[in-house]
Amino acid sequence: MTTAAAARERLDEAARFIYEPASGGLELVMENLAALAESSGVPRGMLSHVVGGGGKLLRPTITLLAGGLRPGQEERVALMATAVELLHVATLVHDDTVDRSEKRRGRATVSSVWGDDVAVLLGDYVFAASATFVCDTGNIRVIRRFSETIMELARGELAERMSKHDWTQTPEDYQRRIYDKTASLIRTAAESGGALSGAPEEETQALRAFGYNVGMAFQIVDDVLDFTGSEEELGKPVGNDLLQGTLTLPALLFAARRPDEPAVRRLREGSRDEADLAAVVELVRNSSAVEESLMELDSYRNAARAALAVLPDARERQSLDALVDYVAERRS
């Protein structure tokens, strides 16, 4: 067995271990999604197309694991897990439309099948549908947190769009942006599971910290893989983010260390030349900026694991612990 194949097998085993305690809740989530698609009145199978896209269901799984630490509120927690997945799906529909992506998880995007205008409207519908599931929990705290998350997601996407090709931004700007666009929803997934299960405030805050740190780690992994992965693994060209003008942690760290690199200097001065962008992609790929980014990743991974210390010693906690490494070591 090759090293790569062995690594994939370890991740597959870890995934089975992580998801196992949440399997019953995930069945409820899938039933909720199927019922929504059936009764929505949205024409021509559009909703089934997006909610049946075959994702990993990582975010609802986090909600279910967090809620399962204190059993007794399984139905309410499953409602929230459904809302979390729908909110994630809605952001993907809008992202694919703005990015003019033709495929998502190997399937045609809504915008490529039905057009951009329909995709925007369908994304809006899914956003609204997610909110109805949150309201059905009857918990004002999670309703408010969910509303805040929608604002944070939108703010993160706006920040990413408005900062394209902006070489004046800092690693701190990057951290704020990835909290909004990625970590905010994962934080909400974990925190809401604790709140709905009736966990003590100390445990709910620990889950909030866990979700925040796992979410930050998740996005940093994506951004490192954009330089170190293969096109086969990523489903897009290596360095695609930078080629599209999105500056992530490895590029920002490299530019700070090597400001006089000719290609970097030209980009700082306003060049959007594809040759300069491609040159910086290759420089970053082979630089210490990748290792520095992985060190940043490890700090979030350690903080996520530390947050679990106050939680009950339950099977769900073991899954959350395993999830930390699963997120940090994935290749796609």
Residue frames relative to the residue before (quaternion, step in Angstrom):
aa qw qx qy qz dx dy dz
M 1.0000 0.0000 0.0000 0.0000 0.00 0.00 0.00
T 0.4393 -0.6981 0.4974 0.2688 3.59 -0.87 0.93
T 0.6568 -0.5006 0.3808 0.4158 3.55 -1.28 0.35
A 0.6535 0.5168 -0.3127 0.4562 3.59 0.95 -0.88
A 0.6638 0.5000 -0.3069 0.4640 3.58 0.95 -0.88
A 0.6375 0.5220 -0.3265 0.4632 3.59 1.01 -0.78
A 0.6385 0.5236 -0.3219 0.4632 3.56 1.02 -0.83
R 0.6466 0.5126 -0.3175 0.4673 3.60 0.98 -0.84
E 0.6495 0.5173 -0.3226 0.4544 3.59 0.97 -0.83
R 0.6330 0.5228 -0.3340 0.4630 3.60 1.01 -0.78
L 0.6653 0.4961 -0.3035 0.4682 3.56 0.98 -0.85
D 0.6258 0.5293 -0.3383 0.4623 3.60 1.04 -0.73
E 0.6487 0.5037 -0.3131 0.4769 3.58 0.97 -0.84
A 0.6431 0.5195 -0.3160 0.4655 3.57 0.99 -0.86
A 0.6414 0.5286 -0.3267 0.4500 3.58 0.97 -0.85
R 0.6461 0.5152 -0.3265 0.4588 3.60 0.91 -0.85
F 0.6526 0.5132 -0.3065 0.4657 3.57 1.01 -0.85
I 0.6617 0.5224 -0.3018 0.4452 3.58 0.95 -0.91
Y 0.7553 0.4359 -0.2254 0.4344 3.56 0.73 -1.07
E 0.5165 0.7054 -0.4070 0.2645 3.60 1.09 -0.63
P 0.7124 0.4379 -0.3027 0.4572 3.70 0.73 -0.85
A 0.6923 0.4731 -0.2703 0.4730 3.58 1.21 -0.45
S 0.4004 0.7693 -0.4505 0.2118 3.60 1.25 -0.12
G 0.6601 0.5029 -0.3173 0.4590 3.60 0.95 -0.82
G 0.6621 0.5024 -0.2981 0.4695 3.56 0.97 -0.83
L 0.6391 0.5235 -0.3290 0.4575 3.57 1.03 -0.75
E 0.5941 0.5446 -0.3681 0.4637 3.61 1.10 -0.58
L 0.6419 0.5085 -0.3193 0.4768 3.59 1.01 -0.78
V 0.6272 0.5314 -0.3323 0.4624 3.58 1.00 -0.82
M 0.6802 0.4837 -0.2980 0.4631 3.59 0.84 -0.92
E 0.6225 0.5213 -0.3383 0.4757 3.58 1.07 -0.69
N 0.6414 0.5204 -0.3223 0.4625 3.59 0.98 -0.79
L 0.6637 0.5028 -0.3009 0.4649 3.57 0.95 -0.88
A 0.6625 0.5026 -0.3093 0.4614 3.57 0.95 -0.87
A 0.6476 0.5150 -0.3186 0.4625 3.58 1.00 -0.82
L 0.6314 0.5236 -0.3317 0.4659 3.58 1.01 -0.77
A 0.6650 0.5067 -0.3078 0.4542 3.58 0.88 -0.92
E 0.6697 0.5120 -0.2941 0.4504 3.57 1.05 -0.82
S 0.7942 0.3516 -0.1571 0.4700 3.58 0.88 -0.93
S 0.4710 0.7406 -0.4111 0.2461 3.60 1.24 -0.24
G 0.3568 -0.7248 0.5133 0.2894 3.57 1.00 -0.76
V 0.4648 0.6471 -0.4631 0.3882 3.59 1.28 0.02
P 0.4399 -0.7663 0.4032 0.2380 3.60 -0.63 1.10
R 0.8830 0.2357 -0.1113 0.3903 3.45 -1.52 0.22
G 0.6723 -0.5644 0.3094 0.3658 3.58 0.94 0.84
M 0.3144 0.7905 -0.4854 0.2018 3.58 1.22 0.28
L 0.6948 0.4800 -0.2941 0.4476 3.56 0.84 -0.95
S 0.6145 0.5313 -0.3466 0.4691 3.59 1.03 -0.73
H 0.6109 0.5763 -0.3429 0.4208 3.57 1.06 -0.74
V 0.7642 0.3800 -0.2183 0.4732 3.60 0.90 -0.85
V 0.7111 0.4298 -0.2896 0.4750 3.62 0.99 -0.63
G 0.6929 0.4200 -0.2839 0.5127 3.58 1.25 -0.15
G 0.3207 0.8187 -0.4292 0.2065 3.54 1.20 0.58
G 0.5175 -0.6978 0.3963 0.2972 3.58 1.22 0.12
G 0.2955 0.7679 -0.5208 0.2276 3.60 1.02 0.66
K 0.6514 -0.5486 0.3741 0.3670 3.54 -1.33 0.18
L 0.3001 -0.7821 0.4942 0.2324 3.61 1.27 -0.26
L 0.1880 0.8252 -0.5122 0.1464 3.56 1.08 0.71
R 0.6920 0.5013 -0.2940 0.4284 3.58 0.83 -0.96
P 0.6818 0.4408 -0.3178 0.4897 3.65 0.82 -0.77
T 0.5892 0.5606 -0.3741 0.4457 3.59 1.10 -0.56
I 0.6285 0.5217 -0.3351 0.4696 3.60 1.01 -0.76
T 0.6368 0.5198 -0.3293 0.4646 3.59 0.96 -0.83
L 0.6860 0.4918 -0.2844 0.4547 3.57 0.88 -0.94
L 0.6536 0.4988 -0.3182 0.4719 3.59 0.99 -0.77
A 0.6502 0.5095 -0.3149 0.4674 3.57 0.97 -0.86
G 0.6925 0.4725 -0.2776 0.4692 3.58 0.94 -0.88
G 0.6509 0.5486 -0.3087 0.4243 3.55 1.13 -0.64
L 0.4960 0.6536 -0.4313 0.3751 3.58 1.24 -0.20
R 0.7564 0.1862 -0.1030 0.6185 3.57 1.23 -0.62
P 0.2004 -0.8402 0.4888 0.1224 3.62 0.25 1.24
G 0.5494 0.6354 -0.4555 0.2949 3.52 -1.31 0.41
Q 0.7589 0.3048 -0.1789 0.5470 3.59 1.24 -0.35
E 0.1170 0.8650 -0.4828 0.0702 3.54 1.13 0.73
E 0.6741 0.5015 -0.3198 0.4381 3.62 0.87 -0.85
R 0.6637 0.4891 -0.3107 0.4730 3.60 0.92 -0.84
V 0.6469 0.5094 -0.3226 0.4669 3.57 0.98 -0.80
A 0.6461 0.5114 -0.3216 0.4666 3.60 1.01 -0.75
L 0.5941 0.5447 -0.3619 0.4683 3.60 1.09 -0.63
M 0.6779 0.4828 -0.2891 0.4731 3.57 0.93 -0.91
A 0.6273 0.5312 -0.3358 0.4599 3.57 1.00 -0.77
T 0.6243 0.5248 -0.3289 0.4761 3.57 1.08 -0.74
A 0.6479 0.5202 -0.3132 0.4600 3.58 0.95 -0.87
V 0.6416 0.5329 -0.3177 0.4510 3.56 0.97 -0.89
E 0.6743 0.4819 -0.3019 0.4712 3.59 0.91 -0.88
L 0.6525 0.5109 -0.3250 0.4556 3.60 0.94 -0.80
L 0.6344 0.5172 -0.3371 0.4652 3.58 0.98 -0.76
H 0.6337 0.5205 -0.3215 0.4734 3.57 1.00 -0.81
V 0.6531 0.5145 -0.3094 0.4616 3.59 0.92 -0.92
A 0.6432 0.5320 -0.3276 0.4426 3.59 0.93 -0.87
T 0.6574 0.4994 -0.3206 0.4644 3.59 0.94 -0.84
L 0.6401 0.5249 -0.3341 0.4508 3.60 1.01 -0.73
V 0.6239 0.5347 -0.3403 0.4573 3.59 0.99 -0.81
H 0.6889 0.4631 -0.2818 0.4813 3.58 0.88 -0.90
D 0.6388 0.5289 -0.3352 0.4470 3.61 0.93 -0.84
D 0.6684 0.5052 -0.3057 0.4524 3.58 0.88 -0.94
T 0.6343 0.5319 -0.3263 0.4564 3.55 1.09 -0.70
V 0.6796 0.4794 -0.2859 0.4761 3.56 0.87 -0.97
D 0.7199 0.4428 -0.2417 0.4766 3.58 0.99 -0.88
R 0.3312 -0.7612 0.4806 0.2825 3.57 1.32 -0.22
S 0.2295 0.7883 -0.5287 0.2155 3.56 1.03 0.87
E 0.3580 -0.7490 0.5208 0.1990 3.56 -1.00 0.80
K 0.8059 0.1518 -0.0725 0.5676 3.59 1.13 -0.59
R 0.0626 -0.7461 0.6618 0.0378 3.51 -1.30 0.59
R 0.8313 -0.0502 -0.0139 0.5534 3.60 -0.66 1.14
G 0.7200 -0.4711 0.2424 0.4481 3.54 1.01 0.87
R 0.6690 0.4562 -0.3011 0.5036 3.59 1.28 0.02
A 0.5938 -0.5669 0.4300 0.3757 3.55 -1.18 0.58
T 0.4405 -0.6857 0.5108 0.2738 3.57 -0.99 0.82
V 0.6604 -0.5023 0.3765 0.4121 3.55 -1.27 0.40
S 0.6752 0.5098 -0.3062 0.4364 3.58 0.88 -0.92
S 0.6725 0.4916 -0.3108 0.4578 3.60 1.01 -0.69
V 0.6873 0.4576 -0.2788 0.4905 3.61 1.17 -0.52
W 0.8358 0.2080 -0.0562 0.5050 3.58 0.75 -1.10
G 0.6041 -0.5821 0.3578 0.4101 3.59 1.25 -0.11
D 0.6566 -0.5564 0.3531 0.3668 3.55 -1.23 0.58
D 0.6621 0.5191 -0.3335 0.4254 3.60 0.87 -0.86
V 0.6532 0.4920 -0.3122 0.4836 3.59 0.97 -0.81
A 0.6404 0.5394 -0.3309 0.4353 3.60 0.96 -0.83
V 0.6432 0.5113 -0.3279 0.4662 3.60 0.93 -0.82
L 0.6781 0.4873 -0.2928 0.4658 3.58 0.90 -0.92
L 0.6532 0.4995 -0.3217 0.4694 3.60 0.98 -0.77
G 0.6198 0.5304 -0.3405 0.4675 3.58 1.03 -0.75
D 0.6306 0.5246 -0.3257 0.4701 3.58 1.02 -0.80
Y 0.6417 0.5259 -0.3260 0.4531 3.57 0.96 -0.86
V 0.6761 0.4891 -0.3003 0.4621 3.59 0.90 -0.91
F 0.5825 0.5546 -0.3659 0.4682 3.61 1.08 -0.68
A 0.6949 0.4753 -0.2777 0.4626 3.58 0.81 -1.03
A 0.6376 0.5323 -0.3276 0.4503 3.58 1.00 -0.82
S 0.6197 0.5450 -0.3475 0.4453 3.58 1.01 -0.78
A 0.6541 0.5304 -0.3134 0.4388 3.58 0.99 -0.83
T 0.6229 0.5445 -0.3610 0.4303 3.61 1.02 -0.66
F 0.6373 0.5164 -0.3342 0.4642 3.58 1.04 -0.70
V 0.6296 0.5179 -0.3405 0.4684 3.60 1.00 -0.74
C 0.6452 0.5250 -0.3250 0.4499 3.58 0.92 -0.89
D 0.6424 0.5430 -0.3251 0.4322 3.59 1.04 -0.73
T 0.5626 0.5734 -0.4077 0.4343 3.62 1.21 -0.20
G 0.3197 -0.7852 0.4730 0.2400 3.58 1.19 -0.52
N 0.5704 0.5988 -0.3714 0.4220 3.58 1.27 0.25
I 0.3798 -0.7612 0.4806 0.2130 3.58 -0.38 1.25
R 0.6161 0.5632 -0.3562 0.4198 3.59 0.97 -0.78
V 0.7317 0.4068 -0.2639 0.4791 3.59 0.74 -0.94
I 0.5755 0.5629 -0.3851 0.4511 3.61 1.12 -0.52
R 0.6719 0.4846 -0.2962 0.4753 3.57 0.92 -0.91
R 0.6602 0.5062 -0.3155 0.4565 3.57 0.91 -0.92
F 0.6302 0.5322 -0.3336 0.4564 3.58 1.02 -0.76
S 0.6427 0.5157 -0.3183 0.4688 3.58 1.00 -0.83
E 0.6352 0.5217 -0.3206 0.4706 3.57 1.01 -0.82
T 0.6404 0.5413 -0.3249 0.4375 3.56 1.01 -0.81
I 0.6247 0.5265 -0.3435 0.4632 3.58 0.99 -0.78
M 0.6450 0.5047 -0.3200 0.4763 3.60 0.98 -0.80
E 0.6654 0.5059 -0.3092 0.4536 3.58 0.92 -0.87
L 0.6354 0.5253 -0.3313 0.4589 3.58 0.96 -0.81
A 0.6701 0.4886 -0.2990 0.4720 3.57 0.90 -0.91
R 0.6484 0.5200 -0.3166 0.4572 3.58 0.99 -0.86
G 0.6494 0.5232 -0.3160 0.4524 3.58 1.02 -0.78
E 0.6648 0.4883 -0.3048 0.4762 3.55 0.97 -0.83
L 0.6256 0.5213 -0.3386 0.4715 3.58 1.02 -0.74
A 0.6499 0.5180 -0.3196 0.4552 3.58 0.94 -0.90
E 0.6545 0.5098 -0.3218 0.4563 3.58 0.96 -0.83
R 0.6694 0.4959 -0.3099 0.4582 3.58 0.91 -0.87
M 0.7273 0.4570 -0.2496 0.4471 3.58 0.88 -0.97
S 0.7071 0.4498 -0.2703 0.4739 3.60 1.20 -0.34
K 0.3446 0.7477 -0.5063 0.2565 3.59 1.20 0.22
H 0.8463 0.0931 -0.1244 0.5096 3.55 -1.00 0.98
D 0.5024 0.6410 -0.4319 0.3876 3.61 1.20 0.40
W 0.1448 -0.8366 0.5271 0.0359 3.56 -0.16 1.32
T 0.5386 0.5986 -0.4242 0.4143 3.60 1.23 0.23
Q 0.5337 0.6358 -0.4234 0.3629 3.61 1.17 -0.27
T 0.3682 -0.7449 0.5318 0.1634 3.54 -1.22 0.62
P 0.6658 -0.4636 0.3742 0.4493 3.61 -1.25 0.13
E 0.6115 0.5447 -0.3514 0.4538 3.60 1.11 -0.60
D 0.6124 0.5253 -0.3389 0.4840 3.59 1.08 -0.74
Y 0.6380 0.5374 -0.3089 0.4569 3.55 0.99 -0.89
Q 0.6639 0.5102 -0.3119 0.4490 3.60 0.88 -0.90
R 0.6416 0.5063 -0.3287 0.4732 3.59 0.98 -0.79
R 0.6656 0.5178 -0.3043 0.4429 3.56 0.96 -0.87
I 0.7176 0.4319 -0.2849 0.4662 3.60 0.81 -0.86
Y 0.5377 0.5624 -0.4272 0.4604 3.61 1.18 -0.32
D 0.6908 0.4930 -0.2890 0.4430 3.55 0.78 -1.03
K 0.7870 0.3934 -0.2074 0.4276 3.58 0.63 -1.10
T 0.8021 0.2435 -0.1246 0.5308 3.62 1.13 -0.46
A 0.7595 0.4223 -0.2414 0.4319 3.57 0.55 -1.15
S 0.5735 0.6181 -0.3948 0.3648 3.60 1.05 -0.62
L 0.6965 0.4626 -0.2840 0.4694 3.59 0.89 -0.88
I 0.6469 0.4986 -0.3297 0.4736 3.60 1.00 -0.72
R 0.5944 0.5384 -0.3542 0.4811 3.58 1.10 -0.65
T 0.6747 0.4941 -0.2931 0.4634 3.57 0.89 -0.95
A 0.6059 0.5648 -0.3524 0.4357 3.58 1.01 -0.78
A 0.7182 0.4371 -0.2508 0.4799 3.58 0.88 -0.94
E 0.6773 0.5116 -0.2981 0.4366 3.58 0.82 -1.01
S 0.6806 0.5006 -0.3009 0.4423 3.59 0.88 -0.88
G 0.5993 0.5558 -0.3657 0.4452 3.58 1.08 -0.62
G 0.6615 0.4946 -0.2975 0.4788 3.56 1.01 -0.82
A 0.6722 0.5105 -0.3053 0.4408 3.57 0.87 -0.95
L 0.7028 0.4745 -0.2747 0.4534 3.60 0.91 -0.87
S 0.6688 0.5031 -0.3067 0.4533 3.57 1.12 -0.57
G 0.4958 -0.6664 0.4222 0.3631 3.58 1.27 -0.18
A 0.2764 0.7757 -0.5197 0.2277 3.57 1.15 0.52
P 0.5772 -0.5566 0.4536 0.3890 3.60 -1.15 0.52
E 0.6523 -0.5508 0.3485 0.3868 3.58 -1.14 0.64
E 0.6120 0.5573 -0.3578 0.4323 3.60 0.99 -0.74
E 0.6806 0.4750 -0.2922 0.4753 3.59 0.96 -0.82
T 0.6354 0.5256 -0.3321 0.4578 3.59 1.01 -0.78
Q 0.6538 0.4942 -0.3111 0.4812 3.58 1.01 -0.77
A 0.6208 0.5301 -0.3397 0.4671 3.58 1.08 -0.68
L 0.6485 0.5013 -0.3109 0.4811 3.58 1.03 -0.76
R 0.6002 0.5461 -0.3476 0.4699 3.56 1.09 -0.72
A 0.6729 0.4829 -0.2920 0.4783 3.60 0.90 -0.93
F 0.6155 0.5439 -0.3388 0.4589 3.56 1.03 -0.79
G 0.6913 0.4888 -0.2845 0.4497 3.58 0.80 -1.01
Y 0.6221 0.5418 -0.3361 0.4544 3.56 1.00 -0.84
N 0.7363 0.4435 -0.2490 0.4462 3.57 0.72 -1.07
V 0.6219 0.5095 -0.3439 0.4852 3.60 1.06 -0.67
G 0.6514 0.5265 -0.3155 0.4461 3.58 0.99 -0.81
M 0.6465 0.4997 -0.3190 0.4802 3.57 0.98 -0.80
A 0.6449 0.5147 -0.3155 0.4687 3.57 0.97 -0.86
F 0.6202 0.5667 -0.3363 0.4256 3.58 0.97 -0.90
Q 0.7184 0.4440 -0.2691 0.4630 3.59 0.81 -0.95
I 0.6230 0.5279 -0.3543 0.4557 3.60 1.01 -0.69
V 0.6025 0.5395 -0.3570 0.4674 3.60 1.04 -0.72
D 0.6347 0.5302 -0.3275 0.4569 3.59 0.89 -0.91
D 0.7214 0.4712 -0.2537 0.4395 3.54 0.84 -1.01
V 0.6218 0.4985 -0.3389 0.4999 3.59 1.15 -0.54
L 0.6499 0.5245 -0.3157 0.4505 3.58 0.93 -0.89
D 0.5771 0.5961 -0.3784 0.4103 3.58 1.10 -0.61
F 0.7196 0.3832 -0.2373 0.5282 3.57 1.22 -0.48
T 0.7879 0.3722 -0.1745 0.4585 3.59 0.92 -0.86
G 0.6041 0.5753 -0.3641 0.4142 3.59 1.20 -0.36
S 0.4891 -0.6179 0.5144 0.3382 3.52 -1.36 -0.07
E 0.6337 -0.5303 0.3893 0.4069 3.55 -1.21 0.42
E 0.6080 0.5571 -0.3471 0.4466 3.59 1.11 -0.68
E 0.6828 0.4793 -0.2843 0.4725 3.58 0.94 -0.90
L 0.7503 0.4438 -0.2171 0.4393 3.54 0.87 -1.03
G 0.3306 -0.7440 0.5113 0.2752 3.56 1.10 -0.65
K 0.7341 0.2521 -0.1905 0.6010 3.57 1.27 0.40
P 0.6616 -0.5114 0.3414 0.4291 3.63 -1.15 0.32
V 0.5460 -0.5819 0.4822 0.3616 3.57 -1.14 0.61
G 0.8103 0.2140 -0.1808 0.5147 3.56 -0.93 0.93
N 0.2780 0.8130 -0.4831 0.1683 3.57 1.24 0.30
D 0.6189 0.5565 -0.3610 0.4207 3.61 0.97 -0.79
L 0.6973 0.4555 -0.2780 0.4786 3.56 0.82 -0.98
L 0.6209 0.5428 -0.3455 0.4478 3.57 1.01 -0.74
Q 0.7025 0.4252 -0.2515 0.5123 3.58 1.19 -0.61
G 0.6262 -0.5873 0.3230 0.3982 3.58 1.27 0.08
T 0.5571 0.5965 -0.4008 0.4161 3.61 1.26 0.04
L 0.2160 -0.7946 0.5595 0.0944 3.56 -0.59 1.19
T 0.0960 -0.8008 0.5910 0.0128 3.54 -0.69 1.14
L 0.7859 -0.3873 0.2038 0.4369 3.56 -1.31 0.20
P 0.6695 0.4926 -0.3464 0.4349 3.68 0.72 -0.81
A 0.6696 0.4939 -0.3046 0.4636 3.60 0.95 -0.85
L 0.6632 0.5051 -0.3117 0.4559 3.59 0.94 -0.84
L 0.6505 0.5004 -0.3167 0.4756 3.59 0.99 -0.80
F 0.6464 0.5163 -0.3234 0.4594 3.59 0.95 -0.82
A 0.6709 0.5028 -0.3009 0.4545 3.57 0.88 -0.94
A 0.6445 0.5144 -0.3252 0.4628 3.59 1.06 -0.69
R 0.6991 0.4589 -0.2664 0.4793 3.59 1.06 -0.75
R 0.8019 0.2125 -0.0805 0.5526 3.58 1.09 -0.75
P 0.0402 0.8581 -0.5115 0.0209 3.61 0.74 0.98
D 0.7006 0.4722 -0.2741 0.4594 3.60 1.16 -0.52
E 0.3663 0.7013 -0.5140 0.3315 3.57 1.26 0.16
P 0.5368 -0.6820 0.3736 0.3273 3.62 -0.61 1.10
A 0.6803 0.4793 -0.3079 0.4612 3.60 0.83 -0.89
V 0.6301 0.5206 -0.3288 0.4731 3.59 1.03 -0.77
R 0.6541 0.5215 -0.3170 0.4469 3.56 0.90 -0.92
R 0.6622 0.4974 -0.3176 0.4619 3.58 0.93 -0.83
L 0.6482 0.5081 -0.3210 0.4676 3.58 1.00 -0.76
R 0.6278 0.5268 -0.3278 0.4700 3.58 1.04 -0.76
E 0.6979 0.4708 -0.2625 0.4716 3.55 1.09 -0.73
G 0.7016 -0.5041 0.2506 0.4369 3.58 1.29 0.16
S 0.4419 0.6884 -0.4707 0.3306 3.59 1.22 0.04
R 0.0837 -0.7592 0.6411 0.0753 3.54 -1.15 0.70
D 0.2426 0.8065 -0.4980 0.2066 3.51 1.24 0.55
E 0.4920 -0.6909 0.4442 0.2886 3.57 -0.80 1.02
A 0.6203 0.5446 -0.3508 0.4423 3.59 1.06 -0.64
D 0.6441 0.5036 -0.3214 0.4777 3.60 1.02 -0.77
L 0.6513 0.5111 -0.3173 0.4625 3.59 0.94 -0.86
A 0.6677 0.4961 -0.3023 0.4654 3.58 0.92 -0.90
A 0.6290 0.5328 -0.3378 0.4543 3.59 1.04 -0.73
V 0.6700 0.4852 -0.3034 0.4729 3.59 0.94 -0.85
V 0.5792 0.5673 -0.3769 0.4479 3.60 1.04 -0.66
E 0.6987 0.4642 -0.2754 0.4696 3.58 0.85 -0.97
L 0.6352 0.5246 -0.3325 0.4590 3.60 1.02 -0.74
V 0.6593 0.4989 -0.3079 0.4707 3.58 0.92 -0.91
R 0.6303 0.5731 -0.3224 0.4128 3.56 0.92 -0.96
N 0.7812 0.3162 -0.1476 0.5176 3.58 1.04 -0.80
S 0.5700 0.6163 -0.3639 0.4035 3.58 1.21 0.40
S 0.6474 -0.5099 0.4002 0.4009 3.54 -1.36 0.10
A 0.4787 0.6784 -0.4402 0.3419 3.62 1.23 -0.23
V 0.6042 0.5469 -0.3594 0.4547 3.58 1.10 -0.62
E 0.6754 0.4831 -0.2938 0.4734 3.59 0.89 -0.92
E 0.6316 0.5245 -0.3315 0.4649 3.59 1.03 -0.74
S 0.6392 0.5163 -0.3219 0.4703 3.56 1.02 -0.77
L 0.6483 0.5094 -0.3147 0.4703 3.57 1.04 -0.76
M 0.6015 0.5339 -0.3571 0.4751 3.59 1.12 -0.57
E 0.6261 0.5172 -0.3237 0.4855 3.58 1.06 -0.76
L 0.6156 0.5462 -0.3254 0.4657 3.55 1.04 -0.83
D 0.6725 0.5088 -0.3003 0.4458 3.58 0.88 -0.93
S 0.6195 0.5385 -0.3579 0.4451 3.58 1.04 -0.64
Y 0.6595 0.4762 -0.3048 0.4954 3.59 1.03 -0.73
R 0.6216 0.5364 -0.3431 0.4563 3.58 1.02 -0.75
N 0.6696 0.4959 -0.3012 0.4636 3.60 0.90 -0.89
A 0.6543 0.5099 -0.3139 0.4619 3.57 1.01 -0.81
A 0.6252 0.5316 -0.3383 0.4605 3.59 1.03 -0.74
R 0.6783 0.4820 -0.2959 0.4690 3.57 0.90 -0.91
A 0.6333 0.5330 -0.3366 0.4489 3.61 0.99 -0.75
A 0.6266 0.5616 -0.3402 0.4198 3.59 1.04 -0.74
L 0.6277 0.5670 -0.3336 0.4163 3.59 1.15 -0.55
A 0.4947 0.7177 -0.4103 0.2680 3.58 1.20 -0.45
V 0.7229 0.4476 -0.2607 0.4573 3.62 1.02 -0.69
L 0.5546 0.6389 -0.3838 0.3702 3.60 1.26 -0.16
P 0.6354 -0.5325 0.3851 0.4055 3.60 -1.17 0.46
D 0.4744 -0.6702 0.4941 0.2857 3.56 -1.11 0.71
A 0.2374 0.7831 -0.5216 0.2414 3.55 0.49 1.29
R 0.6797 -0.4765 0.3605 0.4254 3.56 -1.30 0.27
E 0.6210 0.5507 -0.3423 0.4404 3.60 1.04 -0.74
R 0.6216 0.5299 -0.3492 0.4591 3.59 1.02 -0.69
Q 0.6208 0.5345 -0.3457 0.4576 3.59 1.01 -0.73
S 0.6459 0.5094 -0.3183 0.4711 3.58 1.03 -0.76
L 0.6426 0.5137 -0.3265 0.4653 3.58 0.96 -0.82
D 0.6291 0.5287 -0.3267 0.4668 3.57 1.04 -0.78
A 0.6772 0.4824 -0.2907 0.4736 3.59 0.91 -0.91
L 0.6048 0.5825 -0.3508 0.4145 3.57 1.10 -0.68
V 0.5682 0.6031 -0.3869 0.4047 3.60 1.09 -0.65
D 0.7190 0.4196 -0.2524 0.4932 3.58 0.81 -0.98
Y 0.5934 0.5776 -0.3615 0.4286 3.58 1.06 -0.71
V 0.6717 0.4892 -0.2920 0.4735 3.57 0.91 -0.92
A 0.7098 0.4852 -0.2666 0.4356 3.57 0.90 -0.95
E 0.7662 0.3938 -0.1928 0.4698 3.59 1.09 -0.66
R 0.4381 0.7067 -0.4666 0.3016 3.61 1.23 0.03
R 0.3377 -0.7537 0.5379 0.1689 3.53 -1.26 0.49
S 0.7772 0.1907 -0.1481 0.5810 3.59 1.24 0.14
